[in-house]
Amino acid sequence: FSLSVNSASHVGDVFAKAAALSQTSVQGMTEAMKTASVVGEQYGASMEDVATALTLLAKVNITGTAAGTSLRNMLKELYSPTAGAAAAFKQLGLATSDADGKLKSFPTIIYELRTVLEKFDKASQVNILQKLFGERGAKEAVSMLSLTREKWDELNGSIAQSSGFMREVASQLE
């Protein structure tokens, strides 16, 4: 995530807080992050956004390296879609970059997609998600789409504002 060693405390707090808010351990979150961290470099995802996404996956029992790989696959399908998926994105009026060519954050794209999907019945939504994400990313996209943008932002804020979380937990355990 292009962070310096000075960020180590914040990284630990983010990992620990994300694990505490989900159904995984700090070790499971670390394994997931290790596998998913490449998306930060490739797609400009922040550590906090990735931690939020991995927290949501853990809540549906996708944890560890499976969660990291799942998120990486979902984002690959989102930002580098197959020809069929690219056509579906275009047909839905969705774009992964803005007018200046800058990549949109994946939460922004997911919630734009959520707004578009609300116009369709459940069967059509499933078909659209299969076209967009294929077998490897649809389940993860459904997990992301299960929250409103407000709930995503709330969870993301809780994870991002985790400064001192490990110290606080250690103090309580003592």
Rosetta blueprint (number, residue, H / E / L):
1 F L
2 S L
3 L L
4 S L
5 V H
6 N H
7 S H
8 A H
9 S H
10 H H
11 V H
12 G H
13 D H
14 V H
15 F H
16 A H
17 K H
18 A H
19 A H
20 A H
21 L H
22 S L
23 Q L
24 T L
25 S L
26 V H
27 Q H
28 G H
29 M H
30 T H
31 E H
32 A H
33 M H
34 K H
35 T H
36 A H
37 S L
38 V H
39 V H
40 G H
41 E H
42 Q H
43 Y H
44 G L
45 A L
46 S L
47 M H
48 E H
49 D H
50 V H
51 A H
52 T H
53 A H
54 L H
55 T H
56 L H
57 L H
58 A H
59 K H
60 V L
61 N L
62 I L
63 T L
64 G H
65 T H
66 A H
67 A H
68 G H
69 T H
70 S H
71 L H
72 R H
73 N H
74 M H
75 L H
76 K H
77 E H
78 L H
79 Y H
80 S L
81 P L
82 T L
83 A H
84 G H
85 A H
86 A H
87 A H
88 A H
89 F H
90 K H
91 Q H
92 L H
93 G L
94 L L
95 A L
96 T L
97 S E
98 D L
99 A L
100 D L
101 G L
102 K L
103 L E
104 K L
105 S L
106 F H
107 P H
108 T H
109 I H
110 I H
111 Y H
112 E H
113 L H
114 R H
115 T H
116 V H
117 L H
118 E L
119 K L
120 F L
121 D L
122 K H
123 A H
124 S H
125 Q H
126 V H
127 N H
128 I H
129 L H
130 Q H
131 K H
132 L H
133 F H
134 G H
135 E H
136 R H
137 G H
138 A H
139 K H
140 E H
141 A H
142 V H
143 S H
144 M H
145 L H
146 S L
147 L L
148 T L
149 R H
150 E H
151 K H
152 W H
153 D H
154 E H
155 L H
156 N H
157 G H
158 S H
159 I H
160 A H
161 Q L
162 S L
163 S L
164 G L
165 F H
166 M H
167 R H
168 E H
169 V H
170 A H
171 S H
172 Q H
173 L H
174 E L
